């Protein structure tokens, strides 16, 4: 007799579910037979998920995580709760710190069986970046309110539709000479689909994974300079990369309207790799996939003649 999936017909409320990682988490949950409620300030951004759901399997709730009444309404009937809310803009301590704790308390009060909180490897209560401090505060308040919560700390996420890899890919496509910020900083980038799998694995077995913190880094480490060169190679383009001094990079990031803010620059400068002090993908029975598995295919549209280009020739 087939074993019933522990997520089948369970209501999973995904706060921040209309964002980049939320789409991947929701798809995985829907495939597992869960009922999914996307709670977000802009739930319409996740309407493209509708064709993937069966009748009555997907709901949308307009929710502001800083508003307790809004959170309580979205939490109604939840079996499991996921918090994916994150940002580099606005009041970060309120959004990713205090609000995260209140979400966890609301989940506890609602009788949720499990709570998964997405933090970041960069979290640091004494960090230079406000983002790092806010993530650390969020972890602290979540574990105080919901001691059996699972904390996931991913490295920088990459995906075909991300805001990190695609930013560099667009710049490399356009310019023959480019500066490289923090050229020697090590990154352990992680595929967004693998992090979504980790979220779902933690929900499916809270007895084994609850109350634990997992660091989620990809299977390889690359520097920023190596990353830029690999993107250029995948595009079939000859590019000159100039390593930039930290002082110039910091000054650029502080300017308004730049693609990288000061917090993002600070985090990049410090590198983004797992410490090894916490369990990772292996303990969740997940084999993370390397960037090389996807990069050539994703860069096709960035090549000079797209799908009609000569892959070997560089321009």
Secondary structure, 3 states (H helix, E strand, C coil): CCCCCCCCCCEEEEECCCCHHHHHHHHHHHHCCCEEEEEECCHHHHHHHHHHCCCCCEEEEECCCCCHHHHHHHHCCCCEEEECCCCCCCCHHHHHHHHHHHHHHHHHHCCCCEEEEECCCCCCCCCCCHHHHHHHHHHHHHHHHCCCCEEEEECCEECCCCCCHHHHHHHHHHCCEEEECCCCCEECCEEHHHHHHHHHHHHHCHHHHCCCEEEECCCCCEEHHHHHHHHHHHHCCCCEEEECCHHHHHHHHHCCCCCCCHHHHHHHHCCECCCCCCECHHHHCCCCCCHHHCHHHHCHHHCCCHHHCCCCCCC
